[in-house]
Amino acid sequence: MEKRFVELSGVECRADGDELKMSGYAVKFNEPSGLLYGEFIEYIEPRAFDGVDMGNVFMLYNHNSDYVLGNTRSNTLSLTVTEVGLRFDVSLPNTAKAKEVHELVKRGDINGMSFGFTVEEHTWNTKNEPMTRHIGKIGSLLEVSVVPFPAYESTEVDARTVEYLTECKECRTGVSKLLNNPLFEEAKQIIKDIEK
């Protein structure tokens, strides 16, 4: 599972009687992420959630399953794909943690969303500096979280991503060394002479 951070801008915090509610965007399409792992920038494409089962997605506080704020299965969390991204509307439980989170978001002390997901389709552009990754298809959406700061835990998929980046760096370094080797021009000339 991978986790990504999105700034929680334009979040609405309201109270309907005793019920606390929040809404905003957990994911925004075609907006660059921050620099991930110090190596690449990521974009989520507009059709990334097509066909994704959202029948049992949790909203958590800080990716902690001890602090459930809502769930799509119980209809306390609603997730809607719009042109902007993945919008959430949540009716918070009557718990001390939910009240605390609502107050912290309302005050602006917490201003982040993160989401836990798996990737089914993605493409890399290793020629860009920094490299870019475009996620074309999400495999599973497991949870969305209200977070005070981004958390990039080293999970199985993340470890594979870092391994891929290491290979890309080594490959680029090797190609660069080859192209800058004075013998390379000499070898190209020999090949041209042989082909004549």
N, C-alpha and C positions, 0 to 999 in steps of 0.2 A: 504494500500500500504506500502511496505517495501522499504527502501533505503539502498544500500550498496556501500562502497567506494573501489575503486581499484586504486592502484598507476599507474599513466599514464607514463609507461616506454616505450621507443622506439617509441614515437609518432613522426610522420613526419609532419612538418609544411612547406608548400611550397607556392609559388605564380606562377600561370600560367597567365602571363600578369597582369591584374588588379585583377584577381580572386584569393582569398586566400583559401587554402585547408588544411585540417588536416586529419590524419588517425592514427589508433592505435587500441587498444583493450579496449572495455568497460567492458568486463567480461572475466575472465580467468578460465578455467575449472580445477577442482581438486587442486586448490591452496588454502591454508588456509586463511581465513579472519583474521583480527586482533581479539582480544578478544572482543566479542560483549556483551554489557550490563554488562561487567565484569564477565560473566558467561559461555559463550560458543564460540566455533570456528565453522565457517560455511564453507561448500564446495558446489560449484555448479557442478553438475555432467554433463558429456559430452552430454547426451541426453536431458538435461533439456529444451532446446528450440525446441525440436521436436514438430511440429504442432502448434507452437505459431504464431499467426497472427501478422506480423510486417508491415502491410499495412499503419499504421498511427502512427508511433512512432516519437516523437519529440527529437531533441537534444537541450538542454537548457544550459544556463550558471547558475550554482549554483541552480538548480531546480526551477528557476524563469521563469514563463511563459511570463513575460515581455521581456525576452531576448531569443528569438527563434533563434537558429543558423542553423537549418535545419530540414527537415521532410521527412520521407520515402514516403509519399503520393505525394509530389511534386518532388521527385527524387533528392532533394538536399542532402539527407542523404541516404547512402547505408549501410545496416547491413548484414553481411555474417557470418554464423556459420562455423568455421574451426575446426581443431583438437585442436587448442590452446584455442579457446574461441569465443566470439562474437566480430568480427572486424567491425569497423566503418570507413567510408570514407565520409567526409562532404565538400561540397562547401559552404563556409561561405557567408552570405549576405554582401552587401556593406553598413554596418552600423558602427557607431563609436564603439559600444560595441563589435561587431564581430572582428573588427581590433584590439581592445584592448586585447581581449581574445587571439587572434592569437599571438600577440606580447608577452604576458605574458607566454604563453605555450612555445613559441620558446625560450624565455630567461630562462625557467625553474622555473619561479616564481610560476606558477600553475603547479602542477604535479599529479592531481587526476582526476579520473572519478568516477561517481556514477551512479547508475541506479535504477529507480523506477519500482517495479514489484509486482505481487501477486503470491502466492504459491498455486499450486494444489496438489503436492505430496512432502512429506518430511519425513525423519526418524531421530530419535534422538538416541544417545548412551549416556545414563545418567550414565553409569559405568565409562566412561572416566573422567579424571580430567585435564583440564576442559571438560565439556560435549561437544559433537560434534553434529552438525546438518548437514545432507546431503539433499540438495534440488534436488530432482529427476525430478521434472516437474514444470516449470514456468507456471502460469495461463495466465497472461497478462504482456506484457512489455509495459509500458506506456511512459517512457522517459529515455534517457541517458543524463547525465549532465557532463560538465567540471566544476570541483569544486576546490577551493583552500584548502579545508579541509573537512573531512567527516561530514555529517549531518545525525544523527539518530533521526528523529523526532518521537514523540510518536503518532503513528497512530493506527487505529483500529487493524490491524494485529499485529503490534508491541506490543500493549497492551496485546493481547492474548498470545503472546510469553512470555512476562514478567510474566503473570499470570501462565502459564505452568511451567516456571522455579521456581517460588515461591512454587508451589505445589510439584515439584520434590525435592526441598531443604527440605521442611517440611517432606516429605515422607522419604527421606534418613536419616534425623535427627531422626525421629521416629524409623526406623529400627535399626539404630546404637545404640540408647538408649536401645532397646529391646535386641539386641545381647550382649551388654555389661552389662546387668543386671545379677547379680549373681543368681537370681531365674530362669533365662532361662535354665542354665545347669541342675538345680534341676528338672525343669519341663520336660526337655528332658528325664531325667533318669526315672521319674515317668511314662511317656508314654511308654518307653521301657519295664518297669516292667509290665505294664498293657497288652501290646501286647504279652508277654510271657504267 
